[in-house]
């Protein structure tokens, strides 16, 4: 294999994504307060303290899991295929030959653009755009994503 690419774990990007996700759920505190008051007879301050603790705990666990996941994944760009190696909970190796790739897409979200990262999605004949990503491959949070995208396109065309 020619080149080993690691996804970039950017702590600031992960925190920003988590905060944005958390900020767009303002209805949750209201439901927590209503149900906790009826079920547990908590005061408003106790309910909000419990909610803050739970959100912080879940987000911290989520952050640590993602950090470990990004450390254990790598992509190898070879002469005739791309290999994804994952060793997070279970070890897996996935290989897609360039001849089997029907479409390649480069995606850079607003936060990814800010941190100069992006995703590359490889679609095969068995892939569908409806969310079945088991037959294709997604290269997550790649640094200098345009260069990697161009390199894969060149390999697909056989140059």
C-alpha positions in Angstrom: 0.0 0.0 0.0 1.2 3.4 -0.8 -0.1 6.0 1.7 -1.5 5.6 5.2 -4.1 8.4 6.0 -5.4 9.0 9.5 -8.5 10.9 10.2 -7.9 14.1 12.1 -9.4 14.2 15.5 -9.9 17.9 16.2 -11.1 18.4 19.8 -12.4 21.9 19.1 -14.4 20.6 16.1 -15.9 17.8 18.2 -16.8 20.2 21.1 -18.3 22.7 18.6 -20.4 19.9 17.1 -21.5 18.7 20.5 -22.4 22.2 21.6 -24.4 22.9 18.5 -26.3 19.6 18.9 -27.0 20.4 22.5 -28.1 24.0 21.9 -30.7 22.9 19.4 -32.5 20.9 21.9 -34.1 23.5 24.2 -37.3 21.5 24.7 -35.5 18.8 26.6 -35.1 20.8 29.9 -38.8 21.6 29.9 -39.8 17.9 29.6 -37.2 16.9 32.1 -38.5 19.4 34.6 -42.2 18.4 34.0 -41.6 14.6 34.3 -39.0 14.8 37.1 -41.3 17.1 39.1 -44.1 14.6 38.8 -42.1 11.4 39.2 -39.4 12.4 41.7 -40.8 15.6 43.3 -37.7 17.6 42.4 -37.5 21.4 42.5 -36.7 23.3 39.4 -33.1 23.8 40.5 -32.6 20.1 41.2 -34.0 19.2 37.9 -31.8 21.6 36.0 -28.8 20.5 38.0 -29.5 16.9 37.1 -30.0 17.8 33.5 -26.7 19.7 33.4 -24.9 16.8 35.0 -26.4 14.3 32.6 -25.6 16.4 29.5 -22.0 17.0 30.6 -21.5 13.3 31.4 -22.9 12.1 28.1 -21.0 14.7 26.1 -17.7 13.9 27.9 -18.2 10.1 27.3 -19.1 10.9 23.6 -16.0 13.0 23.3 -13.7 10.3 24.7 -15.3 7.6 22.5 -14.8 9.6 19.4 -11.2 10.4 20.3 -10.4 6.7 20.8 -12.2 5.8 17.5 -10.2 8.3 15.5 -7.0 6.9 17.0 -7.8 3.4 15.8 -8.9 4.0 12.2 -6.7 4.4 9.2 -7.0 4.4 5.4 -4.5 3.1 3.0 -4.5 4.4 -0.6 -2.9 1.7 -2.7 -2.2 1.2 -6.4 -5.5 -0.7 -7.1 -7.6 -0.3 -4.0 -8.4 1.7 -0.8 -8.3 -0.2 2.5 -10.0 1.0 5.7 -8.5 -0.5 9.0 -10.6 -0.1 12.1 -9.6 -1.5 15.6 -12.0 0.3 17.9 -14.2 -2.3 19.6 -13.6 -5.1 17.0 -11.0 -5.2 14.3 -12.1 -4.9 10.8 -10.5 -4.4 7.4 -12.5 -3.2 4.4 -11.1 -3.0 0.8 -12.6 -1.4 -2.2 -11.0 -1.7 -5.6 -10.9 1.5 -7.7 -12.7 -0.4 -10.5 -15.7 -1.0 -8.2 -16.1 2.7 -7.2 -19.0 4.2 -9.2 -19.0 7.7 -7.6 -16.8 9.7 -5.3 -18.0 12.7 -3.3 -16.1 15.2 -1.2 -18.1 16.9 1.6 -17.0 19.8 3.7 -19.5 21.0 6.3 -19.2 24.6 7.7 -17.3 23.5 10.8 -15.1 21.2 8.7 -14.3 24.1 6.4 -13.3 26.2 9.4 -10.8 23.5 10.5 -9.7 22.6 6.9 -11.1 19.1 7.1 -13.6 17.1 5.0 -15.1 13.7 4.3 -14.7 11.6 1.2 -17.6 9.2 0.4 -16.9 6.3 -2.0 -20.0 4.7 -3.5 -19.9 1.2 -5.1 -22.5 -0.6 -7.2 -24.2 -1.9 -4.1 -24.3 1.5 -2.3 -27.3 3.6 -2.1 -27.6 7.3 -1.3 -30.4 6.4 1.2 -28.0 5.8 4.1 -26.8 2.2 3.3 -23.1 2.9 3.7 -22.0 -0.7 4.4 -21.0 -1.4 0.9 -19.2 1.9 0.3 -16.7 3.7 2.4 -16.5 7.1 4.1 -13.1 8.6 4.9 -13.8 10.8 7.9 -12.4 14.2 8.7 -9.4 14.1 6.3 -6.9 16.9 6.4 -6.2 18.4 3.0 -9.2 16.6 1.7 -9.0 18.1 -1.9 -5.5 16.5 -2.4 -6.7 13.1 -1.3 -9.8 13.4 -3.4 -7.8 14.3 -6.5 -5.4 11.4 -5.8 -8.3 8.9 -5.6 -9.8 10.3 -8.8 -6.5 9.9 -10.6 -6.2 6.3 -9.4 -9.8 5.6 -10.5 -9.0 6.9 -14.0 -5.9 4.8 -14.2 -3.3 7.6 -14.5 
